Amino acid sequence: DMVQWINNDTDFRWPASNLHPTHGIYPEFDPQEPVAPGESWSFTFEKAGKWRFHDHLKPRWRGVVRVE
């Protein structure tokens, strides 16, 4: 499944797999750079599971993507 992150904020965002700061649980789930305001980043999950992520720039901002 593909998920697209659209940055509708005025700050840069960087969605990435946990654990911060290495993104080691699902290392491919990392754009390798911030997503600018008004821009987007897409990722296709190749593995089923419950994938926790964070904003690499503001790690207290977190979420979960569920792939079946």
Secondary structure, 3 states (H helix, E strand, C coil): CEEEEECCCCCCECEEECCCCCCCCCCCCCCCCCECCCCEEEEECCCCEEEEEEECCEEEEEEEEEEC
